[in-house]
Structure formats: C-alpha cells, structure tokens
Amino acid sequence: MPSGRAQVTTLPGGRYAAMAVRGTGEQVGQAWARLLGQWLPSSRLQLDSRPCFEYYPAGAAYDEASGAFECELCIPVAPL
C-alpha cells in the first residue's frame, strides 16, 4: 500500500484516450495542453465526467540527470 502523498482510488470503467509521453514536468504539461487543446477537438470525441490521470507503468524510465520521465496521459472520452 502506498504511503506518504500517494493517493489510491478505483477508476470507473469506460473509454479512455491515452498518449505516451517522455519528458520533464514542463514538457508533460505541454503534452497535456496538446492532448486537450488540439487532439481532443479534432477527435470527434468529448470529455466525460470521469477523472483525467497520469499512468506510470512499472519500469517506466526516469532520467535523474534531466528529470525526464515516462508516463501515459489518460483522458475519459465519449462520443459527441
């Protein structure tokens, strides 16, 4: 069980769009902006009320020197 500042929750099922990202915190923030501001409007989908989240799979890369890491940005989607 996680300790410290980690949060544990159960996510509701359904359709999510996911985008793999590798970069620093700033670059991941820019990727969120592209996903929500560019990809989503052109996808013929819309956000629904479930939470957006970042997924960090076991074994995802992290570079201490640059601060770059790997994760997946996940957004809940539904038809327009």
C-alpha positions in Angstrom: 0.0 0.0 0.0 1.4 3.4 -0.9 2.5 5.8 1.8 3.2 9.5 2.0 1.4 11.7 -0.5 0.3 8.9 -2.8 -3.5 8.6 -3.5 -5.2 5.3 -4.1 -8.6 5.2 -5.9 -10.7 3.0 -8.1 -11.3 4.4 -11.5 -14.7 3.9 -13.2 -14.6 1.9 -16.3 -15.2 3.2 -19.8 -13.3 4.5 -22.8 -10.1 6.5 -22.3 -7.8 8.1 -24.8 -4.1 7.6 -23.8 -1.0 9.4 -25.0 2.5 8.1 -24.2 4.9 10.9 -23.1 8.5 11.2 -22.2 9.9 14.5 -20.9 10.3 16.8 -18.0 7.4 18.1 -15.9 7.2 21.2 -18.1 7.1 19.1 -21.3 4.5 16.8 -19.8 2.4 19.9 -19.1 2.8 21.0 -22.7 1.7 17.5 -23.8 -1.5 17.8 -21.7 -2.2 21.1 -23.4 -1.8 19.5 -26.9 -3.9 16.5 -26.0 -6.8 18.6 -24.6 -6.4 21.6 -26.9 -5.5 20.1 -30.2 -6.2 16.4 -30.4 -9.5 16.2 -28.5 -11.3 18.9 -30.6 -10.3 17.1 -33.8 -11.2 13.6 -32.5 -15.0 13.8 -32.7 -15.0 12.9 -29.0 -15.6 14.8 -25.8 -14.5 14.6 -22.2 -16.9 13.0 -19.9 -17.1 13.4 -16.1 -14.6 10.7 -15.1 -11.2 11.8 -13.9 -8.2 12.5 -16.2 -5.0 11.0 -14.8 -1.3 10.2 -15.5 -0.4 6.5 -15.5 3.2 5.5 -14.5 3.7 1.8 -15.5 6.1 -0.4 -13.6 9.5 0.0 -15.2 8.8 3.4 -16.8 12.0 5.3 -17.5 13.3 8.1 -15.3 16.5 10.1 -16.0 17.8 11.7 -12.8 20.2 14.0 -14.8 17.5 15.6 -16.9 14.4 14.9 -14.8 12.7 13.3 -17.8 10.3 10.5 -17.1 7.8 8.3 -19.0 4.1 8.2 -18.4 0.7 8.0 -20.2 -1.8 10.8 -20.2 -5.3 9.4 -19.9 -8.5 11.3 -20.6 -12.0 9.9 -20.4 -13.9 10.2 -23.7 -17.4 9.8 -25.0 -19.0 10.4 -28.4 -20.1 13.9 -29.2 
